[in-house]
């Protein structure tokens, strides 16, 4: 089956410094060593390649399909987790149609799995999750990755202790983002998860929008978080766009996105009831956050 498309260049094919063997079977052309004979041969993939033969890449002349020998789907567990995180967004009512995306990262391999662009959630399978490196190159997957990939990658590179990222256009969080207002912490529901208001980025300028827009979206988030602890406030509102959330893995990121939408909804209604409502005091805020996330946390059961 086709599980990826990629261009290789240079003298040898390496992934994380390890030479790999692949089976070629369709598209393009490459200069290879046929492993059995160790003889260099220029082959037209799909016409000259012997079925089930194993080839060793030296260099390629254009793009081609490939799969790893003796291996099933790469990062299978991560892709399943990422699919489940995407489906959680549907179950919790955070996305419509093909809106939104969730991703997860394998720090050991330096690879990210992310929802493909524009594919309805009900049609998604684990193998549809697209695997890329941290430069955005597709390593495995036959579909185009989410258009927000570059934003996810900026977060993974800057926030070393996160393992998952989620982006939605959920109703109330997006409303606050469009209003360019942070979500205030009015009560303990918010304080249980976020040690402060949910911040909002500055609006992006024309050059940032016309340039590498998704990467610049990530840069806007990182600029905002220069003085904010990304683990204490694992979410952000991108001005005029919508929310991003992150966590220890894809499931945690989805969980935080769900909680973000809930506190955004409750904050909206708080202001509707009392436009003069004030934020929670620091003592009560810290009590609720730290009993769940502090060094001496006592909420829940021992792990």
Residue pairs with C-beta under 8 A, 6 or more apart in sequence:
1 67
1 127
2 26
2 65
2 67
2 142
3 67
3 73
3 74
3 127
3 140
3 141
3 142
4 65
4 66
4 67
4 74
4 131
4 138
4 139
4 140
4 141
4 142
5 63
5 64
5 65
5 66
5 138
5 141
5 142
6 63
6 64
6 66
6 137
6 138
6 139
7 60
7 62
7 63
8 30
8 57
8 59
8 60
9 59
9 60
10 59
11 58
11 59
12 19
12 57
12 58
13 19
13 20
13 22
13 57
14 20
15 139
16 109
16 110
20 57
20 68
21 35
21 54
21 55
21 56
21 68
21 69
22 55
22 57
22 66
22 67
22 68
22 69
23 52
23 53
23 54
23 55
23 66
23 67
23 68
23 69
24 30
24 32
24 43
24 45
24 49
24 55
24 64
24 65
24 66
25 45
25 46
25 49
25 51
25 65
25 67
26 45
26 46
26 64
26 65
27 45
27 46
27 63
27 64
27 65
28 45
28 60
28 61
28 62
28 63
28 64
28 65
29 42
29 43
29 44
29 45
29 60
29 61
29 62
29 64
30 42
30 43
30 45
30 55
30 57
30 58
30 59
30 60
30 61
30 64
31 40
31 41
31 42
31 58
31 59
31 60
31 61
32 40
32 41
32 43
32 55
32 56
32 57
32 58
33 39
33 40
33 41
33 55
33 56
33 57
33 58
34 41
34 53
34 54
34 55
34 56
35 53
35 54
35 55
35 56
36 53
36 54
40 58
43 49
43 55
45 64
45 65
49 55
54 69
68 74
73 79
73 126
73 127
73 140
74 111
74 131
74 139
74 140
75 106
75 109
75 111
75 113
75 131
75 140
76 126
78 104
78 105
78 106
78 113
78 129
78 250
79 113
79 126
79 127
79 129
79 131
80 126
81 104
81 164
81 249
81 250
81 251
82 102
82 103
82 104
82 113
82 114
82 115
82 129
82 164
82 250
83 124
83 125
83 126
83 128
83 129
84 250
84 251
85 102
85 104
85 164
85 166
85 250
85 251
85 253
85 254
86 100
86 101
86 102
86 115
86 121
86 124
86 254
87 121
87 124
88 102
88 251
88 254
88 255
88 258
89 95
89 100
89 102
89 121
89 166
89 168
89 254
89 257
89 258
90 121
92 254
92 258
92 261
93 170
94 100
94 168
94 170
94 257
94 258
94 261
95 121
95 168
95 169
95 170
96 169
97 120
98 117
98 118
98 119
98 120
98 121
99 168
99 169
100 115
100 166
100 167
100 168
100 169
100 170
101 114
101 115
101 146
101 148
101 152
101 166
101 167
102 114
102 115
102 164
102 165
102 166
102 167
102 250
102 253
102 254
103 112
103 113
103 114
103 115
103 146
103 149
103 152
103 164
103 165
103 166
103 250
104 112
104 113
104 163
104 164
104 249
104 250
104 253
105 111
105 112
105 113
105 156
105 162
105 163
105 164
106 112
106 113
107 163
110 133
110 134
111 131
111 132
111 133
111 134
111 139
112 131
112 132
112 133
112 134
112 149
112 152
112 153
112 156
113 129
113 130
113 131
114 129
114 130
114 132
114 145
114 146
114 149
114 152
115 124
115 128
115 129
115 130
115 145
115 146
116 124
116 128
116 129
116 130
116 141
116 143
116 144
116 145
116 146
117 143
117 144
117 145
117 146
117 147
118 144
119 128
119 143
127 141
128 141
128 143
129 141
130 138
130 140
130 141
130 143
130 144
130 145
130 146
131 138
131 139
131 140
131 141
132 138
132 139
132 141
132 145
132 149
132 153
133 139
134 153
134 156
134 157
135 153
136 145
136 149
136 150
136 153
138 145
146 152
147 214
148 167
148 214
148 217
149 214
150 212
150 214
150 215
150 217
150 218
151 165
151 167
151 214
151 215
151 217
151 218
151 221
151 244
152 165
152 167
152 218
153 215
153 218
154 215
154 217
154 218
154 219
154 221
154 222
155 162
155 165
155 218
155 221
155 222
155 244
155 246
156 162
156 165
158 218
158 222
158 225
159 230
159 246
161 231
161 248
162 230
162 234
162 246
162 247
162 248
162 253
163 247
163 248
163 249
163 250
163 252
163 253
164 246
164 247
164 248
164 249
164 250
164 251
164 252
164 253
164 254
165 244
165 245
165 246
165 253
166 244
166 245
166 246
166 250
166 253
166 254
166 256
166 257
167 242
167 243
167 244
167 245
168 174
168 242
168 243
168 257
168 261
169 242
170 242
170 243
170 257
170 260
170 261
170 264
171 261
171 265
172 261
172 264
172 265
172 267
172 268
173 183
173 198
173 237
173 242
173 243
173 260
173 261
173 264
174 241
174 242
174 243
175 264
175 268
176 182
176 183
176 198
176 200
176 237
176 264
176 267
176 268
177 200
177 237
177 238
177 239
177 240
177 241
177 242
177 243
178 240
180 200
180 203
180 239
180 240
181 200
182 197
182 198
182 199
182 200
182 237
183 190
183 197
183 198
183 237
183 260
183 263
183 264
183 267
184 197
184 267
184 277
184 279
185 191
185 194
185 196
185 197
185 263
185 279
185 280
185 285
186 266
186 267
186 270
186 277
186 278
186 279
186 280
187 266
187 270
187 280
188 280
188 284
188 288
189 262
189 263
189 266
190 263
190 266
190 267
190 280
191 280
191 284
191 285
191 286
191 287
191 288
191 289
192 288
192 289
192 292
193 234
193 256
193 259
193 263
193 289
193 292
194 232
194 233
194 234
194 235
194 260
194 263
194 289
195 229
195 232
195 233
195 285
195 286
195 289
195 293
196 228
196 232
196 233
197 279
198 233
198 235
198 236
198 237
198 243
198 260
198 263
198 264
199 224
199 225
199 228
199 233
199 236
199 237
200 224
200 236
200 237
200 238
200 239
201 220
201 221
201 223
201 224
201 236
201 237
201 238
201 239
202 220
202 223
202 224
202 239
203 239
203 240
204 213
204 216
204 217
204 220
204 239
208 216
208 219
208 220
209 216
217 238
217 241
220 238
220 239
221 236
221 238
221 244
224 236
225 236
230 246
232 289
232 293
234 245
234 246
234 247
234 253
234 256
235 243
235 244
235 245
235 246
235 256
235 257
235 260
236 243
236 244
236 245
237 243
238 244
243 257
243 260
243 261
243 264
245 253
245 254
245 256
245 257
245 260
246 253
246 256
247 253
247 254
247 255
247 256
270 277
271 277
290 296
290 297
291 297
291 298
291 299
292 299
292 300
